Amino acid sequence: MKAIIVEDEQLAREELEFLIHTYSSIEITNCFEDGLDVLKFLQENETDAIFLDINIPSLDGILLASNISKFKRKPYIIFTTAYKEHAAKAFELEAFDYILKPYDEKRIAPMLAKLEATFLRDHGISERSDETTDVHNDTTSRTQRINLRNNEKIIVKKVDDIYYAEASEKVTLVYTNDAKYTMPMSLSEFQAMLPQKLFFRCHRSYTVNLSKIREIVPWFNQTYVVRLHDLKAEIPVSRSNIKEFKERMHLG
């Protein structure tokens, strides 16, 4: 997924670019300071999303978005502004979201996860489309990178290093074989960032890396508990997810 940033304040632009890089796999292809320059660019180029400040030179963000709304192929528009009063007009223009400055990571991270998930859905892209793929041989998914939070540090990990994730109030706890990370987003939002061929939402509070399962134990009420390599954790599989779990794990 590709995007551009339209922001005439350098520090705000750099901060936003950093947050996008940290919490998503979105590629920032261009940055602009002037609304007319963006309009000229879009007449000859396409992009999937625009992070758009409202107070920019030549052509303000609202007018620019109004012009973009007439395009045959409309990019997602995420307004970024310090002012609340433009929100109603922004959503009249079918903006994807409206982000206030100063930026809040707890607001940005789930928005980016939702944006990427929406892009995949709208473009008919599904990593689950090839159901014959063996999760143990899915090298593309296993080598994909993801940024995880450990206190104030951002740790870049291979997706396959994640064993499971657990919902915990308003955050998601992510477990590898040697550490626990806290992501400022819901489990659903974190799940959207993961390759769906490799990870399965087995319970409303858990998602598990299918390639890390070492044992499947029948449990009460026709459910299962799964045990993982290297970790002592036991992950429940809820009754509503049993059918799909059996299909994913090739259980008879």
C-alpha positions in Angstrom: 0.0 0.0 0.0 1.4 3.4 -1.0 0.6 6.8 0.4 1.7 10.5 0.3 1.9 13.0 3.1 0.8 16.6 2.6 2.2 18.7 5.5 4.0 22.1 5.4 5.5 21.8 8.9 8.7 19.8 8.8 8.6 18.4 12.3 5.0 17.3 12.0 5.8 15.7 8.7 8.8 13.8 10.1 6.8 12.7 13.1 3.9 11.4 11.0 6.3 9.6 8.7 8.0 8.0 11.7 4.7 6.8 13.1 3.5 5.4 9.8 6.8 3.5 9.4 6.6 2.2 13.0 3.0 1.0 13.0 2.4 -0.1 9.5 3.9 -1.4 6.2 2.6 1.5 4.3 5.1 3.0 1.8 5.4 6.8 1.8 6.3 7.6 -1.8 6.2 11.4 -1.7 5.8 14.3 0.7 4.3 17.7 -0.3 3.9 21.1 1.3 1.6 22.8 -1.3 -1.9 21.8 -2.2 -1.5 22.7 -5.9 1.6 20.5 -6.2 -0.4 17.6 -4.9 -3.2 18.2 -7.4 -0.7 18.3 -10.2 0.9 15.1 -8.9 -2.4 13.2 -8.7 -3.3 14.1 -12.3 -0.5 11.9 -13.5 0.0 9.5 -10.6 -2.1 7.3 -8.3 -1.7 6.7 -4.6 -3.7 4.6 -2.2 -3.9 7.0 0.7 -3.2 10.7 1.5 -2.3 12.0 4.9 -3.6 15.5 4.5 -3.1 18.6 6.6 -5.8 21.2 6.2 -3.8 24.4 6.6 -1.4 24.2 3.6 -0.4 26.8 1.0 -2.1 27.5 -2.3 -5.0 25.1 -2.0 -6.1 24.1 1.5 -6.8 20.5 2.5 -10.6 20.8 2.4 -10.6 22.2 -1.1 -8.0 19.7 -2.2 -10.1 16.8 -0.8 -13.1 18.2 -2.6 -11.3 18.0 -5.9 -10.0 14.5 -5.1 -13.5 13.3 -4.3 -14.4 13.7 -8.0 -11.6 11.3 -9.1 -12.7 8.0 -10.6 -10.2 6.2 -8.3 -10.3 7.9 -4.9 -7.5 7.4 -2.4 -8.3 7.1 1.3 -8.0 10.6 2.9 -6.8 10.9 6.5 -7.0 14.5 7.6 -4.3 15.6 10.0 -4.9 18.9 11.7 -4.8 20.8 15.0 -8.3 22.1 14.6 -11.5 20.2 15.5 -13.9 22.5 13.6 -13.3 21.0 10.2 -14.3 17.5 11.2 -17.9 17.7 10.0 -16.9 18.9 6.5 -14.1 16.3 6.4 -16.5 13.5 6.9 -19.0 15.0 4.3 -16.1 14.4 1.9 -16.0 10.8 3.1 -12.6 11.1 4.8 -11.3 7.8 6.1 -10.3 9.5 9.4 -9.6 12.8 11.1 -6.5 12.9 13.3 -5.8 15.8 15.6 -2.4 17.2 16.4 -0.3 16.7 18.5 -0.3 13.1 17.4 -1.2 10.4 19.9 0.4 7.0 19.2 -2.6 5.2 20.8 -4.8 6.9 18.2 -2.5 6.6 15.2 -1.6 2.9 15.6 -5.1 1.4 15.4 -6.1 3.8 12.6 -3.2 2.6 10.5 -4.1 -1.1 11.2 -7.7 -0.3 10.2 -6.5 1.5 7.1 -4.4 -1.4 5.9 -7.2 -3.9 6.6 -9.7 -1.8 4.7 -7.3 -1.5 1.8 -7.0 -5.3 1.6 -10.7 -5.8 1.9 -11.6 -3.2 -0.7 -9.1 -4.5 -3.2 -10.1 -8.1 -2.7 -6.7 -9.0 -1.4 -6.8 -11.8 1.1 -3.9 -13.8 2.4 -6.4 -16.5 3.2 -7.4 -16.9 -0.5 -5.0 -19.8 -1.0 -6.3 -22.3 1.5 -4.0 -25.0 0.2 -0.9 -23.2 1.5 0.8 -25.1 4.4 1.5 -22.6 7.2 4.8 -24.4 8.0 6.0 -23.7 4.4 4.7 -20.1 4.1 8.1 -18.4 3.8 6.7 -15.1 2.7 4.6 -14.7 5.9 7.3 -16.1 8.1 9.9 -13.6 7.0 7.7 -10.5 7.1 8.8 -7.9 9.6 6.7 -6.1 12.3 7.5 -3.4 14.8 6.7 -4.2 18.4 6.8 -2.0 21.5 8.9 -2.8 24.6 8.6 0.1 27.1 9.9 3.1 25.1 11.8 1.0 22.5 10.5 -0.2 19.2 11.8 -3.7 18.4 11.8 -4.9 14.8 10.9 -8.6 14.8 10.1 -11.3 12.2 6.4 -12.0 12.3 7.1 -15.7 12.8 8.8 -14.8 16.1 5.4 -14.1 17.5 3.8 -17.1 19.2 0.5 -15.6 20.3 -1.2 -12.4 21.2 -3.7 -11.7 24.0 -6.3 -9.0 24.5 -5.8 -7.1 27.7 -8.3 -4.2 28.3 -7.4 -1.5 25.7 -4.0 -3.0 24.7 -2.7 -6.2 23.1 0.0 -8.3 24.8 2.3 -10.0 22.2 4.4 -12.9 23.2 7.6 -14.3 21.6 9.7 -17.1 23.1 11.7 -14.6 25.1 9.7 -11.4 25.7 6.3 -9.8 26.0 5.4 -6.6 24.2 2.5 -4.2 24.7 0.8 -2.8 21.6 -1.5 0.2 22.0 -4.4 -1.2 20.0 -7.2 -3.8 20.2 -6.5 -7.5 19.4 -8.7 -7.1 16.2 -6.5 -4.2 15.1 -3.3 -6.1 15.8 -4.7 -9.2 14.0 -5.2 -7.1 10.9 -1.5 -6.4 10.8 -0.6 -10.1 10.7 -0.5 -12.5 7.7 -3.8 -14.4 8.0 -2.4 -17.7 6.6 -0.1 -17.9 9.6 -2.2 -16.5 12.5 -5.6 -17.6 13.6 -8.1 -15.8 15.9 -8.9 -18.8 17.9 -10.8 -17.0 20.7 -12.1 -13.5 21.2 -9.1 -12.8 23.5 -6.4 -14.8 21.6 -4.8 -15.1 18.3 -2.2 -17.8 17.8 0.7 -18.6 15.3 -0.4 -21.9 13.8 3.1 -22.9 13.1 4.0 -22.8 16.8 1.4 -25.3 17.9 2.9 -28.5 19.3 -0.2 -30.1 20.9 -4.0 -29.9 20.6 -5.8 -31.1 23.7 -9.6 -31.8 23.7 -11.3 -29.6 26.4 -14.7 -29.3 27.9 -17.8 -28.5 25.9 -16.2 -29.8 22.6 -13.5 -27.1 22.6 -9.7 -27.4 22.5 -6.7 -26.0 24.3 -3.5 -25.7 22.3 0.0 -25.9 23.7 3.0 -24.2 22.0 6.6 -25.0 21.4 9.0 -23.3 23.8 6.3 -21.7 26.0 4.1 -23.0 28.8 1.1 -21.0 27.7 -2.2 -22.8 27.0 -4.4 -21.1 24.4 -8.1 -21.8 24.3 -10.0 -22.4 21.0 -13.6 -21.2 21.5 -16.5 -23.4 20.3 -17.5 -20.9 17.6 -14.0 -21.2 16.0 -13.7 -25.0 16.2 -14.8 -25.8 12.6 -12.4 -23.3 11.0 -9.6 -24.4 13.4 -10.0 -28.0 12.3 -9.9 -26.9 8.7 -6.8 -24.8 9.2 -5.0 -27.6 11.1 -6.3 -30.4 8.8 -8.0 -32.2 11.6 -10.4 -35.0 10.7 
